[in-house]
Amino acid sequence: MRGMAGAAVCLALLLGGCGGPKLSGNETYVTITPADDEAEALPVAQKHCGTYGRIAHFKRMEGKSALFDCDARMPG
C-alpha cells in the first residue's frame, strides 16, 4: 500500500509540470512557457540557443509564453 501512495505522488508531480518551464523550438527559435517576462525566460533561452552555437534574441510575450529567436553569433 505504501508503494502505491509513493507512485501516486510521483505521478501527480509529473503531471503537474513541476519540472520547470516547457520549451519548444529548434535552432532558429525557442518558446518558453510559463514565463512572467523576458528577464525570467532569457537564461533558459540562452542555454537552448547556445546548444546550436547561437544567441537568444527576445521577440515578444504571448500570454505566459516568451518567444525568442536564436540568432547566429557574429564573427569577431
C-alpha positions in Angstrom: 0.0 0.0 0.0 2.8 2.4 0.8 4.4 1.9 -2.6 1.1 2.8 -4.3 1.0 6.1 -2.4 4.5 6.9 -3.4 3.7 6.1 -7.0 0.6 8.3 -6.9 2.7 11.2 -5.6 5.3 10.8 -8.3 2.6 10.7 -11.0 1.0 13.8 -9.6 4.3 15.7 -9.7 5.0 14.6 -13.3 1.5 15.6 -14.5 1.6 18.8 -12.5 4.6 20.1 -14.5 6.8 20.8 -11.5 9.9 20.2 -13.6 10.3 23.8 -14.7 9.4 25.6 -17.9 8.4 23.8 -21.0 10.5 24.5 -24.1 9.6 24.1 -27.8 11.8 25.1 -30.6 14.8 24.3 -32.7 18.0 26.0 -33.9 16.1 29.1 -35.1 13.6 29.8 -32.2 12.5 28.8 -28.8 9.2 29.3 -26.9 9.3 29.1 -23.0 6.2 28.5 -21.0 5.4 29.6 -18.4 7.3 32.9 -18.2 6.3 36.1 -16.5 8.6 38.3 -18.5 11.7 38.4 -20.8 14.2 38.5 -17.9 12.8 35.3 -16.3 13.0 33.4 -19.6 16.2 34.7 -21.0 18.7 32.4 -19.2 16.7 29.4 -20.4 16.5 30.7 -23.9 20.3 31.4 -23.9 21.0 27.9 -22.9 18.7 26.4 -25.6 20.1 28.6 -28.4 23.7 28.1 -27.1 23.4 24.4 -27.8 23.2 25.4 -31.5 26.1 27.9 -31.2 23.6 30.8 -31.3 22.4 33.6 -29.0 18.8 34.3 -27.9 17.1 37.5 -29.1 13.7 38.3 -27.4 10.8 38.7 -29.8 7.6 39.0 -27.7 5.4 37.7 -25.0 2.3 35.8 -25.9 0.3 35.3 -22.7 2.5 33.3 -20.3 5.0 32.4 -23.1 8.2 34.1 -24.1 9.3 33.8 -27.7 12.9 34.2 -28.7 14.8 33.9 -32.0 18.1 32.0 -32.0 20.4 34.3 -34.0 23.8 33.4 -35.4 26.7 34.7 -33.4 28.6 37.5 -35.2 32.2 36.6 -36.0 34.7 38.6 -34.2 
